[in-house]
Amino acid sequence: MFTGVDLTATPKKITDLDVLGISLREDGTVGKSIFDCKSAGGPAFARALWLSGLMRYVGAREGIIIMGKPAEPAHRLAARKLDVTIFGSGAFDSYAAATNPEYRVLQSYAGNLENWHRINDAALKQPAVAEILLAIQQEVPLCTDPARAFRRFISRLLQHKGELNPAKPLHMAAFVECVVGFSYLFLLMVQDLRLVIDLAIGEKEFSTFLRYYLWGGPEGVANLRRMYELLAAHEGTSEQGISLVLWPQLIQLVRGLLEAPTQVHNCVIALRELSLRQMANIDSASDLRAGKLFLTPRARQFAKRIGFYAAGVMKLPSEFAERMDQQIDGLVSAVR
């Protein structure tokens, strides 16, 4: 994990998160949980104090510590006052099975840790894919300013626009992972916008509102314009910021998402399965779950629209989005 503002040319890691869990609620809001895994260490409550500070820093509401041996009951009870739950070895599995009947029987691509490792291990041999996955990890899950994260995310992905091939499973996995990232950022932005914007306003007013939101208000838009005017004067033509984000397509997409703001999370969850499926051993039960997820309200529609937007803004061949489109249709048709 990095700080929000870099003070040196080389960003410095300040700590790591063993596991970050993101829950997407039915009302469209987001919750974060942090898992800290320690086979040994100091007193359990001391560990809980550290984790509670990290939870506050990243905006997580729940912390879970999994230790190699059982903790003292007093430590566990005190940790609960910090919204931290402590489990000894094996206790978490028992707790999860008791609270969720599907825990032990549900099959999904995201539920198989091997699928996550396959993509990351393969990416270690391909620097472009590794950099794309790193950009996703650093810009998306912990972002607190989705508009800023959206801009940064695009600028980092564009550095690798000519290095992906849709015929390669790993590259398709990286692309769909990017679509997952865009979907999550759109979810956060829609949660901001739905509370302050009236969809009955005209196209011009909506465009102005979205531009100010995306670039931090009138001052941010004015600074952006001046920057490009200076660049154009010294370096000839320079692509405007609104072109970099495919402005007309972005306006249409955001307006469409705002028609059903609490359903955007459905496509994020479904796309997570599709991303991991690219490198996994195909499993009929996991395919059935993925197909059902794409049948939830607006999941299929929003996933496809965001997929085509992602391919366009990343300046990738449309074949990436078309292949993803076909895979989604195949999963859905297998369910019906």
N, C-alpha and C positions, 0 to 999 in steps of 0.2 A: 504494500500500500504506500502511496506517495502523498505528499502534502498537496493542498489545493493550489498553492502558489509556489513556483520554482524560484529559488534564490541563487541558483548556480546554473551553469550551462548544462551540467549533467544532473538530471533529477535524482534525488536520493530517496531510497526506501526508508520509511520510519518504523514499520513493523509489518508483520504478515498476518493474514487470516487463514486459519486451517481450513475452515469451510464457511462460506457465506450462503445462507438460505434466504431466498426471496419468495414471499407468498403474495399471490395476486388475488385479492378479495373480490367477492361478487359485486361490490359497489364500485369497483375500478380502482380502489386505493391499494397501496403497496405496503407490506410489512417486511422487516428484515430481522433475521436471526443469525447469531454468530455461534459457531461451534469451536471449542478449544479442546484439543486432544492431547493429553499428557499421560504418558506411561509412568512417570515419576515426577517428583518435584516437591515443593514446600507444602505448607498447610493448605488444605482445600479452600478455606475462606480467603486466604491471601490471594489465591488464584482468582477467586470470584471478584475480589476488589479490583484487580487489574482488568478483568474482563468487563466489569461494569463501566470502567473509564473508557475502554475502547468502544463499548456500545454507545455511550454518549457521543463520542467523537464521530462515529459513522452514522448515527441516527437509527441504531437498531433498538428494538423494543424487548428482545429476548436473548438471553445468553445460555448456552448449554456447555457444560464441561464434562468430558468423558475421561475418567481417570483409570489407571491400571489396577487400582484396588479401591475397595469401598471407602468412602469418606465418613467421618464421624457424623452422627445425626445432628449434633449442634452446629457443625459447619454447614451442613446442607440446609438446615432451617434458617440460619442467619443469611445464607446466600439468597434465599427466596425473597428477602426484603430488598435485594438489589435486582430482582427479576432474573436471577441466575439459578439454573437447576443443575445440580451435580449428580452424575451417575458413576457408579463403579463399573468395573469390567463386566460386560454382558447385561448390565441392568437396563441400558437404553433399549436394546432389542426387546426385552420383556415389556418395558413400558410402552414402546411403540405398538407392539402387537396387541396390547390390552386396550389401547385407546383408538386404534384404527384397524378394523377387521381386514382391510385390504393389504395391510403392511406385508404380510408374509406370502400372499398369493398373487398379488397384482404383478403382471409382467409388463414392462415398458422399456423402451430404449434408454430413457433417462435413469431408470432404476437399476441399470447394470453398470457398475463402475468401470468395467472393462471398456465400454464404449467411449467413455470420456478419455481414458488413457490412450486408446488407439489413435484418436485424433491428435492429442498432444504429443505423443511419441513420434508419430509420422511427421508432425510439423517441425520437430527438431532437426530434420534433415532437409527442410526446405525453408530457407530464411524468410522469403516473402510471406508464406503462410504463417510462420511463427510471429512475424511482426504484426500481421493482421489480427491474430488471436490476442497478442499483447495489447494492441490498441483497444480491442473490445473489453478486455479485463480491466484496463486502466481508466477508460472513459465512461463505461456504461453502468456497471452494477451499483457503484457507490456515489453516483453523481447526485449533487444537491441542486444544481442549476441545469435543468435539462436542455434549455436553449443553447447555453454555452457548450455543454457536452455534445450536442448535436453538431454544432459548427466544427468543433475540434475533431470529432469522430470522422466527419467527411474529409477534412484536410489530411488526416493521417491515412485514411484508406486510399485517397487519390495517389499517394506515392507508389502504390502497387497496382495501378490500373491495367498495366500491360503484362502482368505476370501470372494471370490465372487462366486456366483452360477448363471449360465446362465438361470436357470428356474425362477429366481425372476426378475420381471420387473425393480425394482429399481437398481439391480445389472447390468442388461443389459443397463439401462440408463447410469450408471457410466462407463461401458465399452465403449459404443458408444461416450460418452463425451470425454473419453481418446483418441479415434480415431480422434475426432474433433481436439483435442489438437495436436496430432501427425501430422495431415494433415496440420494444420496451421504452425507448426514448419518446416515441409518439404517445405511448400510454401516459407517461408522466406529463408531457406537454398538454395533452388533451385534458388531464385532470386540472391543470392550471386554467386553461382557456374556457372550459365549460362553465365555470363559475362566474366569469366576467364578460363573456361575449354573447351577443344576441344573434342567433343565426338568421334572423329576419333582416339584418342590415344588408346593404347592397354590396356588390362584389368589390367596388373600389374602397369602401370603408373597411371591409373585412381584410383586404390586402394591406391597407395601411396599418391596421391593428396588428396583424400577424408580423409585418416587417418590424414594427417597434418592439414587439415581444421577442422576436428572434435575435435582434441585434442590440437589445438593452435600452430601448427608448429612443426618442428623437436625437439625443446627443450621440448615441452609438451609431445611428444611421448616418448622421452628418459627418462623424469622424470617418466612417467607412467610405463615404463618397469622396471626402477630401483625400484620403489615402490613395484611392484609385485614380483620382485626377492627377496627383503627383506622379504616380507610377506611369500613367499614360504619357505625361509630359516628358519623362526621362527615358522611358523604355519602349515607347510606341504603344500599341494596343495592349490592353490588359483585361483579362476576363473579370467582369463585375461580380461582386459577391452574390447578387441575386441569380446570376447565371450558374454559379458554382453549386447552388442548392436546387437547380431546376425550378425556378420560381413559379411558373404557371402550373406545373404538375404538383408542386408542393401545396399551393393554395387549394387546388381541387381535392387533393388527398386529405388534408387536414379538415376541410369542410365536410368531407364524407365521413371521416372518423367521428366528428362532433355530432353527427346524426344519431350515433349510438355509443356515447362515451364510456358507458359501463361495460360494453362488450368487447372493447379492444383487447382486454387481457386474454380473451379466448384464443386469439390467433397467436399470442406470445407463447402460451402453453403448448399449443399444437405444433408450432414451428420448432420448439425445443426438441420434440420427438423426431421431427424430420431431419434436423441438423445432425443428430447423433446417428440416425439411421444410415447416413451416407457411407460410413465406414464399418458399420456393424454387420454381424451375421444376421441375415433377414430371418425374423421370427414371426410366425403367423399371429400369435397372441399379442405381440407388441404392435404389429401392423393393425390389428383390430382396434386396439386402444387408440392408436394415432388417427385412424379413420373416424372413430367416434368423436375424437376431440375436434377434428375439422368439421364435423357436423353440428357442433354447438353454434348458437346464434352468431352470425357474421364472421366466424373464424375463417372459413374458406375464402370469403369475399375479401376481407381485410388482408389476409396473408398474401393473396395474389397481387393485390394493389400495391402493397408495400414492397413485395418482391420486385415488381417491374420498376417501381421508383428507385429501389436500391441499385438495380443494375444500371439504370440511367445515370444516377448521381455519381456512381463509382466509375462511370465511363467503361462499363464492361459490355461484351456482346449480349444482345437480348436472349441468346440461347440459354444463359444461366437462368433467367426468370422463366423461360419457356419450359425448361427441364423440370424446374421446381413445380411449375403449374401442372405438368403432366403427372408428376409423382403424387401431388395432392389429389388429383382426380382419381388416380389409381387406388389410393388408400380409401377414398370415399366410396368408390364403386364396389370395393370388396366387402364393405359393410352392408350395403343396400341389397 
